[in-house]
Amino acid sequence: MDNTKRINGKDLINVGIFTAIYCLASIGVFMLGFIPVFLPLYTVFIPLISGIVFMLFLTKVKKFGMILIMSILLGILMILTGMSFYALIVGSITGLISELIYKRGQYKSAKKAVLTNAVFSIWVWSNYLPLFFSPEAYFSTRSFSEEYVQAIGRLLPLWMCPILLVSCFVFGLLGGLLGRTILKKHFAKAGIV
């Protein structure tokens, strides 16, 4: 078997470093959620801001499995930080689809990289699922004021669920394009066109 196609220690270090940076960028956005009106905007800001980090990560991805590992790590981190387990489930699925998209471009297609970021960004949407389908259980484990809980209920009626999903994808595309533009030299150096 060709060992150059297998994930090695350097690849895992890259996954770990970029997952940490991606998380830090996302946490900065998550802090805005203490103001109710910003909570639905996670689907805008995280794919845009963290998308730049993810696009830089894609310049290091040359082997199948690296994106999936990152998505699983993000899902585990969401569980550990008190979010739901949905991020692990949805993230694993979108991580695998992202892997397949990027591999299809042979890890050298900038268009596939942008699409990969859009699909990968859908993990953000998964964090809303408890708010749509079991808000009482979700808020019973948190110490938010009744005013905050009611504000979130008004901002996130069930019909917003598909809108937030589409928002993650669309702003993931825009975040990918932004990252590709900002990181043009890195893409050229990595042979991504």
Backbone bond lengths (Angstrom), bond angles and torsions (degrees), N, CA, C in turn:
res aa  C-N    CA-C-N  psi(-1)  N-CA   C-N-CA  omega(-1)  CA-C   N-CA-C  phi
1 M - - - 1.458 - - 1.526 109.49 -
2 D 1.316 115.67 141.81 1.463 122.30 -178.50 1.531 109.65 -76.72
3 N 1.343 116.37 110.38 1.468 121.43 -178.17 1.518 113.00 -69.96
4 T 1.328 118.53 -16.98 1.465 120.01 179.35 1.535 111.29 -71.60
5 K 1.328 117.19 -14.78 1.462 121.08 178.73 1.524 112.37 -96.91
6 R 1.317 116.73 -1.61 1.461 120.75 -179.62 1.521 109.66 -98.04
7 I 1.316 115.15 146.72 1.465 120.52 178.43 1.526 108.56 -68.72
8 N 1.334 116.13 131.15 1.464 120.46 179.32 1.526 110.09 -116.03
9 G 1.308 116.41 -174.66 1.463 122.12 -177.83 1.517 112.94 -59.70
10 K 1.317 117.81 -41.42 1.466 121.59 179.42 1.533 110.49 -62.25
11 D 1.326 115.96 -40.35 1.469 120.17 178.32 1.526 110.82 -63.25
12 L 1.330 116.15 -43.17 1.462 120.36 179.61 1.523 111.50 -65.69
13 I 1.324 116.89 -36.22 1.470 120.35 176.27 1.525 109.38 -64.09
14 N 1.334 117.28 -44.01 1.470 120.48 176.55 1.523 111.32 -59.39
15 V 1.324 117.24 -44.33 1.466 120.61 178.13 1.531 109.99 -59.62
16 G 1.329 116.86 -45.94 1.464 120.78 -179.14 1.518 112.69 -63.16
17 I 1.319 116.50 -45.49 1.471 120.48 -179.35 1.523 110.70 -63.87
18 F 1.322 116.91 -47.89 1.465 119.44 -177.57 1.521 112.27 -70.69
19 T 1.329 117.73 -31.01 1.461 119.60 174.69 1.522 109.70 -64.79
20 A 1.319 117.35 -42.62 1.466 120.98 178.66 1.530 111.28 -62.78
21 I 1.325 117.06 -45.35 1.473 120.39 179.53 1.526 110.27 -65.00
22 Y 1.321 117.01 -42.38 1.460 122.40 178.69 1.532 109.58 -59.87
23 C 1.337 116.10 -43.59 1.470 120.81 179.09 1.521 111.37 -63.50
24 L 1.311 117.14 -43.65 1.466 119.98 179.55 1.526 110.93 -61.23
25 A 1.328 116.87 -42.29 1.463 119.88 177.31 1.529 110.52 -63.23
26 S 1.327 117.02 -40.28 1.466 121.29 -179.91 1.522 111.47 -69.29
27 I 1.322 117.56 -40.01 1.467 121.20 -179.63 1.526 110.47 -61.29
28 G 1.330 116.55 -38.58 1.457 119.48 176.06 1.523 111.28 -56.61
29 V 1.323 116.33 -40.17 1.462 121.08 178.36 1.529 110.17 -73.00
30 F 1.338 117.26 -40.87 1.468 120.49 -179.65 1.526 112.15 -57.85
31 M 1.316 117.36 -31.28 1.463 120.82 179.81 1.521 111.94 -61.74
32 L 1.331 116.23 -27.40 1.465 119.55 177.80 1.528 112.02 -65.59
33 G 1.333 116.85 -21.03 1.460 122.20 -176.80 1.512 114.38 -64.89
34 F 1.329 117.89 -12.07 1.458 119.68 176.22 1.526 110.91 -70.33
35 I 1.317 116.52 -16.11 1.456 122.34 171.45 1.528 105.09 -101.48
36 P 1.337 118.26 110.95 1.477 121.14 -170.00 1.521 115.46 -48.19
37 V 1.311 118.81 -40.93 1.457 120.61 -175.28 1.533 112.52 -62.97
38 F 1.322 117.41 -22.71 1.465 120.51 -179.96 1.537 112.62 -83.84
39 L 1.317 118.08 -17.36 1.471 120.35 -176.65 1.532 112.80 -56.43
40 P 1.332 119.38 -47.13 1.477 117.88 178.72 1.533 112.85 -67.48
41 L 1.306 117.79 -18.31 1.463 121.03 -176.42 1.530 113.17 -81.22
42 Y 1.334 117.57 -0.55 1.470 119.71 172.37 1.523 109.89 -54.99
43 T 1.345 115.61 -36.91 1.468 120.40 -176.68 1.522 112.34 -70.56
44 V 1.316 116.75 -10.29 1.459 122.22 175.70 1.524 109.87 -98.21
45 F 1.327 115.68 -54.80 1.465 120.91 -170.28 1.528 114.06 -73.73
46 I 1.338 117.96 -40.53 1.471 119.14 -178.04 1.530 111.38 -66.31
47 P 1.342 119.72 -48.40 1.467 117.83 177.18 1.535 113.20 -61.56
48 L 1.329 117.70 -32.14 1.467 120.03 178.89 1.523 111.87 -73.54
49 I 1.331 116.59 -53.59 1.470 121.18 -174.01 1.524 111.30 -75.19
50 S 1.321 116.35 -52.74 1.466 119.52 -179.42 1.525 110.94 -70.84
51 G 1.328 116.42 -20.67 1.463 120.27 177.12 1.521 112.44 -61.21
52 I 1.317 116.59 -32.64 1.469 120.12 177.64 1.533 109.39 -64.06
53 V 1.333 115.65 -43.99 1.471 120.91 177.97 1.526 109.68 -62.72
54 F 1.336 115.95 -44.51 1.458 119.86 -178.44 1.527 111.61 -63.57
55 M 1.313 116.24 -39.15 1.467 119.20 178.79 1.532 110.96 -64.82
56 L 1.321 117.01 -36.92 1.465 119.76 175.13 1.528 109.64 -65.37
57 F 1.323 117.02 -40.09 1.466 121.61 176.09 1.535 110.42 -57.65
58 L 1.327 116.78 -41.27 1.469 119.93 -177.94 1.524 112.43 -62.97
59 T 1.324 117.94 -22.92 1.475 119.36 176.18 1.525 110.64 -69.65
60 K 1.335 117.60 -17.19 1.469 122.26 179.10 1.523 112.15 -98.14
61 V 1.334 116.79 -13.99 1.466 121.04 -175.80 1.524 109.78 -83.40
62 K 1.318 114.66 118.43 1.461 121.03 176.88 1.524 111.00 -134.35
63 K 1.331 115.41 2.75 1.469 119.72 -176.07 1.521 110.13 -134.14
64 F 1.309 114.45 142.88 1.463 120.98 -179.60 1.531 110.00 -66.43
65 G 1.310 116.26 131.58 1.462 122.21 175.75 1.516 113.61 116.77
66 M 1.315 117.91 -21.45 1.458 120.51 -176.12 1.538 111.76 -66.35
67 I 1.334 117.16 -42.07 1.462 120.98 179.31 1.529 109.91 -67.83
68 L 1.313 116.63 -41.69 1.464 120.81 179.03 1.525 110.87 -61.88
69 I 1.311 117.45 -42.89 1.471 120.49 178.29 1.527 109.90 -60.95
70 M 1.327 116.86 -43.15 1.463 119.98 178.86 1.525 110.88 -60.88
71 S 1.324 117.41 -43.80 1.464 120.05 -178.85 1.528 111.45 -66.14
72 I 1.310 117.40 -36.43 1.471 120.60 177.33 1.527 109.90 -67.20
73 L 1.330 116.80 -42.79 1.470 119.98 177.37 1.522 111.59 -60.68
74 L 1.336 117.07 -41.41 1.472 120.46 177.37 1.522 110.87 -62.14
75 G 1.327 116.52 -42.48 1.469 120.56 177.97 1.513 112.15 -61.15
76 I 1.332 116.47 -42.80 1.475 120.74 178.01 1.521 110.23 -64.74
77 L 1.329 116.85 -41.94 1.469 120.00 178.24 1.525 111.69 -63.38
78 M 1.326 117.76 -36.53 1.467 120.31 177.56 1.526 110.14 -64.42
79 I 1.320 117.07 -40.91 1.470 120.17 177.77 1.521 110.08 -64.16
80 L 1.330 117.20 -45.46 1.467 121.38 -178.41 1.530 113.28 -65.48
81 T 1.337 116.53 -25.82 1.464 119.53 179.86 1.516 112.40 -94.85
82 G 1.319 117.40 12.12 1.456 120.71 173.49 1.511 115.71 93.37
83 M 1.305 117.13 4.13 1.464 119.24 176.05 1.533 106.78 -81.29
84 S 1.311 117.35 -170.22 1.456 119.40 -176.81 1.522 111.97 -91.31
85 F 1.305 115.01 172.76 1.467 121.49 177.41 1.528 111.64 -79.06
86 Y 1.328 116.71 -7.87 1.472 119.94 -179.07 1.523 111.99 -61.11
87 A 1.325 116.99 -33.40 1.468 119.49 -179.53 1.529 110.67 -61.67
88 L 1.318 117.09 -34.56 1.463 120.51 178.42 1.529 110.47 -69.43
89 I 1.331 116.40 -43.59 1.470 120.59 -178.71 1.528 110.77 -68.29
90 V 1.334 115.71 -56.43 1.470 120.11 -178.31 1.529 110.04 -63.59
91 G 1.339 116.67 -42.91 1.463 120.82 -179.83 1.521 112.70 -61.42
92 S 1.323 116.96 -36.64 1.466 119.85 178.10 1.528 110.83 -65.73
93 I 1.337 115.45 -40.47 1.471 119.67 179.67 1.530 110.53 -68.48
94 T 1.339 116.58 -49.94 1.472 118.95 -179.00 1.529 110.95 -69.03
95 G 1.326 116.81 -29.78 1.463 120.16 175.79 1.516 111.33 -64.41
96 L 1.329 116.59 -42.58 1.465 120.65 178.43 1.534 110.90 -66.43
97 I 1.334 116.41 -43.80 1.469 119.61 178.03 1.532 109.79 -61.93
98 S 1.328 116.86 -41.95 1.469 121.46 178.02 1.522 110.86 -60.02
99 E 1.324 116.04 -42.64 1.473 121.03 176.86 1.521 110.69 -56.06
100 L 1.326 115.11 -48.29 1.458 120.07 -176.78 1.530 111.55 -64.95
101 I 1.332 116.42 -39.35 1.470 120.42 178.60 1.522 110.29 -63.60
102 Y 1.326 116.40 -48.37 1.460 119.67 -175.96 1.535 111.25 -68.51
103 K 1.335 115.67 -37.68 1.469 119.18 177.31 1.526 110.37 -64.82
104 R 1.319 116.08 -36.36 1.473 120.23 179.08 1.529 111.01 -59.61
105 G 1.330 116.08 -31.76 1.460 120.65 175.53 1.516 112.44 -86.58
106 Q 1.338 116.43 10.64 1.471 124.23 179.10 1.534 112.26 55.53
107 Y 1.336 115.99 30.54 1.473 123.18 177.41 1.524 112.05 60.50
108 K 1.348 116.58 23.19 1.467 120.65 -177.83 1.525 112.72 -133.79
109 S 1.322 117.81 2.36 1.458 121.19 -177.18 1.527 110.60 -99.12
110 A 1.324 116.41 118.28 1.470 120.56 178.24 1.530 110.27 -65.94
111 K 1.331 117.30 -36.23 1.474 120.50 178.20 1.524 110.63 -63.74
112 K 1.314 116.47 -42.76 1.470 119.97 178.07 1.529 110.46 -67.31
113 A 1.324 117.43 -32.90 1.467 120.74 177.35 1.526 110.78 -63.81
114 V 1.324 116.78 -42.56 1.468 121.16 178.34 1.524 109.90 -63.67
115 L 1.333 117.17 -45.25 1.463 121.30 178.34 1.529 110.37 -64.29
116 T 1.312 117.17 -38.18 1.464 121.93 177.64 1.526 110.30 -59.58
117 N 1.335 117.16 -43.96 1.463 120.41 178.02 1.525 111.32 -62.39
118 A 1.330 117.16 -40.16 1.464 120.65 -179.52 1.523 111.43 -62.58
119 V 1.316 116.81 -46.04 1.470 120.60 179.84 1.526 110.38 -68.59
120 F 1.323 116.95 -43.42 1.462 121.19 179.21 1.527 111.16 -58.43
121 S 1.333 117.38 -37.94 1.470 122.70 -176.40 1.521 113.59 -64.41
122 I 1.309 118.23 -15.23 1.464 121.37 -179.04 1.526 111.70 -63.08
123 W 1.340 118.21 -20.21 1.469 119.44 177.90 1.531 110.49 -56.12
124 V 1.333 118.14 -31.00 1.466 121.58 -178.92 1.530 109.94 -59.58
125 W 1.320 116.60 -41.94 1.465 122.83 -179.60 1.528 111.52 -58.23
126 S 1.310 117.09 -34.89 1.468 120.53 -176.02 1.530 112.32 -60.45
127 N 1.322 117.62 -25.94 1.463 120.20 -179.94 1.529 112.77 -69.91
128 Y 1.321 117.63 -15.89 1.466 121.67 178.46 1.524 112.60 -85.52
129 L 1.316 117.89 -19.00 1.463 120.84 -172.61 1.528 113.55 -53.95
130 P 1.341 119.79 -42.45 1.473 118.06 177.40 1.533 112.29 -64.19
131 L 1.311 117.54 -31.04 1.464 120.48 178.95 1.526 111.67 -68.80
132 F 1.334 116.92 -28.32 1.456 120.66 178.80 1.523 112.70 -86.76
133 F 1.318 117.03 -38.25 1.452 119.60 -169.53 1.530 115.51 -108.22
134 S 1.314 118.52 -17.75 1.470 120.61 175.86 1.529 110.71 -151.72
135 P 1.344 117.05 59.63 1.468 119.65 -175.62 1.528 113.30 -62.65
136 E 1.340 117.37 -35.13 1.466 119.33 -179.58 1.519 110.54 -62.77
137 A 1.314 116.40 -46.90 1.472 120.60 179.33 1.527 110.37 -64.21
138 Y 1.321 116.61 -40.53 1.463 120.93 -179.09 1.531 110.61 -62.26
139 F 1.318 116.82 -50.78 1.464 120.04 -175.99 1.524 112.85 -75.72
140 S 1.341 117.38 -17.55 1.474 119.15 178.33 1.527 111.63 -68.81
141 T 1.325 117.02 -19.30 1.474 121.07 -179.58 1.528 112.14 -98.31
142 R 1.337 116.21 7.32 1.461 120.80 -178.38 1.524 110.28 -129.13
143 S 1.304 115.06 160.14 1.468 118.64 -176.94 1.532 111.56 -110.48
144 F 1.335 115.54 58.32 1.458 120.95 175.98 1.516 109.39 -91.94
145 S 1.308 115.94 153.22 1.462 120.20 177.79 1.522 109.61 -70.26
146 E 1.313 115.50 157.82 1.464 120.71 178.31 1.535 110.24 -61.99
147 E 1.301 116.35 -34.63 1.470 121.41 178.44 1.535 110.52 -62.58
148 Y 1.338 115.87 -42.38 1.467 120.77 178.70 1.523 110.20 -64.72
149 V 1.322 117.38 -45.75 1.467 122.49 -178.74 1.532 110.11 -60.50
150 Q 1.328 116.91 -42.98 1.462 120.22 179.16 1.530 111.58 -66.98
151 A 1.319 116.18 -38.43 1.469 119.92 178.34 1.530 110.33 -62.83
152 I 1.324 116.36 -41.90 1.473 120.23 178.35 1.522 110.12 -64.59
153 G 1.328 116.86 -41.32 1.467 120.69 177.61 1.519 112.37 -59.51
154 R 1.330 116.72 -38.51 1.468 120.38 177.94 1.528 111.65 -71.22
155 L 1.327 116.80 -35.97 1.470 121.11 -178.15 1.527 113.34 -77.17
156 L 1.332 116.03 -25.94 1.466 119.74 -174.20 1.528 112.64 -124.65
157 P 1.340 117.26 63.01 1.469 118.01 171.68 1.529 108.90 -67.35
158 L 1.303 117.25 163.62 1.462 121.92 -174.93 1.531 113.01 -55.57
159 W 1.325 118.63 -34.27 1.462 120.82 -178.08 1.538 112.23 -65.40
160 M 1.334 117.24 -15.27 1.460 120.40 177.75 1.533 112.75 -75.89
161 C 1.331 117.35 -17.87 1.470 120.97 -175.91 1.534 111.96 -55.90
162 P 1.342 120.18 -53.46 1.469 118.30 178.97 1.527 113.23 -68.28
163 I 1.324 116.73 -29.58 1.466 119.58 178.89 1.525 110.02 -65.15
164 L 1.321 117.15 -41.55 1.468 120.66 178.83 1.534 111.29 -67.49
165 L 1.320 116.43 -34.86 1.471 120.53 176.21 1.532 110.48 -61.90
166 V 1.320 116.06 -49.29 1.468 120.98 178.88 1.530 110.09 -63.42
167 S 1.327 116.71 -38.77 1.465 121.26 179.27 1.526 111.13 -60.10
168 C 1.326 116.95 -43.55 1.473 120.42 177.73 1.522 110.53 -57.69
169 F 1.326 116.15 -45.16 1.458 120.53 -177.64 1.528 110.99 -66.40
170 V 1.342 116.58 -49.05 1.465 121.05 -176.89 1.529 110.74 -63.07
171 F 1.341 116.80 -46.84 1.457 118.60 -179.67 1.526 111.47 -74.38
172 G 1.336 116.70 -19.95 1.458 119.98 170.12 1.521 111.08 -67.04
173 L 1.339 116.20 -39.58 1.470 120.04 174.72 1.525 110.42 -62.21
174 L 1.343 115.56 -46.48 1.464 119.68 -179.58 1.527 111.33 -65.22
175 G 1.337 116.59 -39.98 1.471 120.35 176.71 1.516 111.39 -63.38
176 G 1.342 116.34 -37.73 1.459 120.45 176.72 1.518 111.83 -65.17
177 L 1.326 115.94 -43.05 1.474 119.98 177.90 1.525 110.84 -64.89
178 L 1.329 116.35 -41.29 1.465 120.84 178.05 1.524 110.40 -62.74
179 G 1.330 116.40 -47.00 1.459 121.07 178.81 1.515 112.06 -61.88
180 R 1.325 115.91 -41.02 1.471 120.26 179.12 1.528 110.67 -63.26
181 T 1.329 116.80 -38.90 1.467 121.04 179.78 1.522 110.98 -69.46
182 I 1.318 116.10 -47.22 1.467 120.50 -178.44 1.526 111.25 -65.37
183 L 1.324 115.97 -36.63 1.466 121.30 -173.72 1.529 113.06 -101.36
184 K 1.306 116.68 28.00 1.472 121.92 -175.18 1.531 112.28 -51.56
185 K 1.342 116.88 -42.26 1.474 119.90 -179.84 1.520 111.64 -65.97
186 H 1.337 116.55 -40.49 1.471 120.46 179.05 1.533 110.61 -64.33
187 F 1.327 116.43 -39.73 1.461 119.97 178.97 1.522 110.61 -65.13
188 A 1.341 116.62 -42.75 1.466 120.25 179.02 1.513 110.68 -62.98
189 K 1.322 116.83 -42.39 1.473 121.57 -179.27 1.527 110.75 -64.80
190 A 1.360 116.33 -35.35 1.466 120.41 -179.58 1.525 112.05 -82.72
191 G 1.337 117.03 -3.48 1.458 120.27 179.26 1.510 113.47 77.95
192 I 1.333 117.58 23.33 1.463 121.78 -179.84 1.519 107.84 -96.42
193 V 1.336 115.50 120.43 1.475 119.95 -178.22 1.520 111.29 -125.90
